[in-house]
Amino acid sequence: MHRLTALTAFLTSLAATATAQQTPASIDTLALRAHTYFLSHDLLAGRGTGTRGGRVASLYLATAAARIGLTGAIAGGFYQDVPLEAATLDTVATTLTLTARGPSGESRAVFHAPAEFLPNAGTAATLVSFAGSVVYLGSASDVLAHADRLPPLAGRVALMAGTLGGFAAAADTLRAHGATGILQGVATASQYDLFVASRGLTRMYARSEDTATSFAASLPAVLVHPDVVRRLIAGADTFRVQVTESLATRTLPARNVVALVRGSDPALRGEVVVFSAHYDHLGFSTPDASGDSIYNGFSDNAAGSAMLLAIAQVVAASPPPRSVLFLWTTGEEMGLLGSDWFVAHPAVPLDSIVAVINLDAGAPPGLVVTWNVQGGVHSSLGPTAAEVAHRHGWEVHLQPATPNSDHYPFHRAGIPTAFLVPAPAPYEGMTTEASRALQRHWDHYHQPADEWRGDFPFAGLARYAGFALELALEVARGPRPAMTR
Ligand SMILES: [Zn+2]
């Protein structure tokens, strides 16, 4: 080693020590490494919902939780069964047919799944065939903004720009106006291909009717390739569309993992702070260019699952006055299935839950100093998160809750929620450009390359977990958060 290199290495190790001191000392970074390593291992085959790999992941979480002193929160056990139905598309019988009547007679075009269109998340009631004349309505936010000025929709099919995203309520509006279904025009071919590759041909939903669906639209909805969208827009108002869906269903034994640390104060331990993170992922799906077909979900969401265990380790060692419940959900990727189920069948009374902190935003490869707190605008939990962040000199943006992760069903039930998300801003000590390059290097959202690597820097994940821990402890001993809007 050159002397200069040795000096650099020494200085780097000093810097690393300084960085480590800024991260809450209580988060065990080695535990984060070990848990993410196991959970995202190829042997778990991408932890598909209701598969053996997913079940092994739940066994690991329950075992690790017991090892650090947590107790099962479901009649003394750790598992909450979430009975699901899995519906797999018959790609031959599932078609989208356009019929246009022009001066020269009738023309027909038939499109096929999944290359040209793809049924989106749904339930037994919405994974069905639908038909009607096509009407173009713009984006989901347009629909909500102009709900009073929509054209007649009874018996018609709504063509929309983009997916529903945070505007799921647009489907309810269209349904109320009598629309029969939604064609969601995906903006780019690469986005469309990502949907097809990562979602595959199987849709899942709860088998019980008493479970609300927070993610799936209340109308049949299909994703449409941009090439087909262009044709549709050119001829909207003259086209009639028939979407024929054929699916084969089977039951699937999925489960949530639910563990508890009882509060230290007998007067407050009946109130509960909930941590949520989904532990299963996409399983096997379309191979990438290298031939890898295992969607390991290291960042999404082995990272969040590991954070819950690392946080639980600290909480169990010194319980705060209120109880803390750790909920590892199943089926988030399939449409918030485990969290919807938990809210419909809660392990503790819903009105005893004082706050929900959700972790599902991936593993930041740098030290985050700017956070988005999704759901933070609706309750005093948001300002409390901001206070905690400000102590460290971090910045916080409070945002509305949207149905993009497991906090949302709790939000719908009127419970204060915070989904902590690293903002797309420079990491500590880095330029915008360098931070973006680092993000690009590590971000493989919903791809087989989202997998464990030995050189991943875990300091950012430790800080993320530390922030969540500090917020939870604040809430578990401070005033009960209140909904504000
Ligand atoms: Zn996720």
Boltz pocket constraint, residues with backbone or C-beta under 6 A from the ligand:
constraints:
  - pocket:
      binder: B
      contacts: [[A, 278], [A, 300], [A, 301], [A, 332], [A, 360]]
      max_distance: 6.0
